[in-house]
């Protein structure tokens, strides 16, 4: 909501400053509505299954992904790149391990979990 509000304030400010309605269109054309739609649907679905207790049951065994991955892949696709699962895993797994292993060691030493 904050980002949308800042966008609206910026558009109105630019429109008042330039006194031309055409300056509003280029920023609106740059919005990636496909990724926003995917994330909206994802959050809607997650909210539904969370209220049914599925998330709590799944949280005891599988890792849960991040919406940043969806956003990153959406940006790449918008710029003409294709992302295959093999490429995503080849690049993502080492970074994931580089983040998770030190965090696990830290939690293990500090909290004894």
N, C-alpha and C positions, 0 to 999 in steps of 0.2 A: 504494500500500500504506500509506503514511503517513497519508493522509486517511482511509482505511477504519479504520485502527487508532485514530486520534483520534476518529472517529465512535463506534466501539465503546466506547472509554474514556468518552466523554461520556455515552453511553446508560447504561452501567453506573453511572456516578457519579450521574446523575439518578435512576435507579431506586433506588439505595441511599438517596439523600437524601430522596426523596419517599415511598419505600416503597409505590409503586403501579406496577403493571405497565403501566397505561394511558398513562403519560407517555412511554413508548417509541414508541407507535404513531404519533403525529402527525409526528415527524421522519422516520420510515420511509415514511410516505405521501407526503412531499414529494420523495422521491428520483425523479428522472426516469429510469426504467428504459429507456425507448425510446431516449433519447440515449446512455445507457451501452451499450445493446445495439448501436446503430449504430457507436459508437466501437470497441467490442470487435471487431465484425466487420471494421471498417476496418483496425484494427491487425493482426488475424489475417491478412487478405488481403495487407496491405502486407508483413508478415513473410514470407509465402509467395512473393510475387513478388520480394521483395528477395533471398531465398536463391537464386532462379533467375537473378539478374543483370539483371532487367528494370529495376529502379530505376537501376542504374548506366548502362544504355543510355539511359534516358529523361532522366537528369539532365544529359546533354550538350546537350539542345535545349529542354523545356518547363518553365515554372515549376510548382512543386509547391505545392498549397494547404495550409491549416492546419486542424487539428481544432477550433480555436477558432471557425471559421466554422460548423461543424456544431453545436457546443455553443450558440452564440448563436442560431442559427435554431431549435434545439430549445427554447430558453427562450422565444423569441417565440411559437412555435406553442403551447406549453403555456399561455401567457397569452392565447391567442385571436387572435393576429395571424397573417395569412398573408403569406408572403414569396415574391414572384414573382422570377424571374430578372432581369427588367427593373429592378425596384426594387433588388435586390441589387447589380447592376452599376452602376446610377446612383449609389448611395451608396458602394459599395466601391472603384470604380476611382479616383476622386479621392483617397481616403485611401491607397490602395495607391501611387499615383504620388507623393503627398506624402511617403511613407516611403522609397520606392525611389530616387527621383531624388537626394535629398541623400546617401543612403548610397552610391550609385554614384559621385557626384562626390567624396565623401570617400575612397572606396577608390581612385579614379583618381588623386587628388592625393597621397595618402599612400603608396600601394604601387605606383603607376605601372602598374597592371594594365590 
